[in-house]
Amino acid sequence: MQNTVNRRQFLATAGLSALVLATKTKLLAETAKKSGLMIGYSGITWGGKDEQAIKDLSSLGYKGIQLRANTFAPYKAKPSELKALLDQHHIKLAMFSSGNVEIDPAKFQSTIDTHVAHASFVKALGGSAFQMTNSLRKGGQAPTTDELKQLAKVMNEVGKQTADLGVQATYHNHMKQWGETPEEVDILVHEMNPKYVKLLLDIAHYKQGGGDPAKAVLQYKDVLHALHLKDTKSPLPEKPDDPKAYKFVELGQGNVDVPAVFAALEKIKFKGWGVVELDQVPETNKTPLQCAQINKDYITKTLNFPL
């Protein structure tokens, strides 16, 4: 008799668990359908082999790609060829890496000219946004508030000129650059003119710099234009004496609370690109395509979010 009761209880519990799981899956699927988040992927993992990156990402069902400034030189005189390749594989230009912003007055005009030229290239490829970074952090020395304000001032001028082309300028927070820590990012964001420059939030760099990326999504919702969906592992087993050592890994393999970021994006009803980025394959026995598949599986199966 006792065994019969236990069996009934087990079946009832199992049935309830299955119902809860099914309901949760259905709700997640409905949320995903309503979400305005679009998933793209960065070609950086392919190390300059962008044509292969486009083909590989298309084969996996990704709808957007981020290309880097290295594509500008070979295609600047013939952007229609690259646009045709993107169209052939049904992939949009989600973001373009435009490179550094300098604050040296002697480099002001060349900085503006470079990013405006890249913006024209982006438009020719059917894209609508590019990212700016900087290489101004020397020897690990943190920037002053005045220096950050000067950086924002130059970015504002870049954004003002590219806005005339209908191309959005964005600032990309980054380790080992100005904007490494949440405090530095906050100063920059408040100095950026939201009419001309928006934020591309890299969730792994923000986490590694000491911040909470999910909170940043909420905090900067009014200026958030795009994200790098990225993960970082730290500390590293191979460097036990260096607590700051880190490496980029596939989503779900590191320290970033990616589900919390997705929840925050849904909360603010974010509409825009989330570009999965992996600077290089984390293990030598993997290929960029395999890493892109792992990231896809995490997004579509673990998070139940469609590409």
C-alpha positions, 0 to 999 in steps of 0.5 A: 500500500505504501509503495502505491502511495509513493508511486502516486506521489512520484507521478503527481510530482513528476507531472507537476514538474513537467507542467511547470517546465512546459509552461516556463518554456512556453513563456520564454518562447513567447517572450523571445518572439516579442523581444526586439533583440536581434542576434548578430556575431562578430567576424573577429574570431576568423582573424581577417577571413571575413568572407569565410566568416560570412559564409559560416555564420550564414550556415548557422542561421545568424542574421547579422555580422560585425566587421572590422576596419580591416575590410575597409582597405580592400573594399572601400573602392568596391563596397558593392561587392561586399554588400552583394556577398552579405546579401547573398548569404542573407546577413546584415551588417550589424556593427562596424569596428571603426577603431581609435579616437584620439584626443591629440589636437594634432590628430583631431581632423584625421580622427574625424576624417577616418570615422566619417569615411568608415561611416560612408562605407557602413552606409554603402554596406547597408549598415547603420552604426559603427563603434569607436574605441581608444588606445589611450591607456598607457602603462595601466594609468587611469585617465583623469575626468578632464581627459575622459571629457576630452575623449567624449568631446571628440566622439561627439564631433565624430557622431555629429558628422556621421549623423548627417550620413544617417549612421549612428556613432557608438562608444565601446567600453573596453579593458585596458582603454579609457572606459575600463571601469564602471566609473570611467564609463559613467563619466564618458556616458554623461559627457556624450551627447546622446543625439550623436553618440550612443553606448555599445555595452560590452558585457564581458569587458564591463564585468571584467572591469568591475561592473554588473552588466545587467545593472548597466543595461538598466542604468543606461537604457536611454543611450543603449544602442547595441551590445557585445554578448560576450563572456570572460573567465577569470581567474585562470587556472594556468595563472593562479598568481595573477587574480586579474588574468582573464580570457574570453570564452564562449557564452555560459563558460565564464563569469558573466551572468548572461541570463541576467543581461537578457532579462534586463534587456527584456525589462527595458524592451530593448530593440537593437543588435546584440553581437556575440563576440569572441576575440579568438578561439579559447582552445587551439583544437576548436575552430571559429565555426565550432565556437559560433555553434557553441554560442548558438546552442547556448542562446537557442537552447539554454536561453531558449532565444531564437536567432 
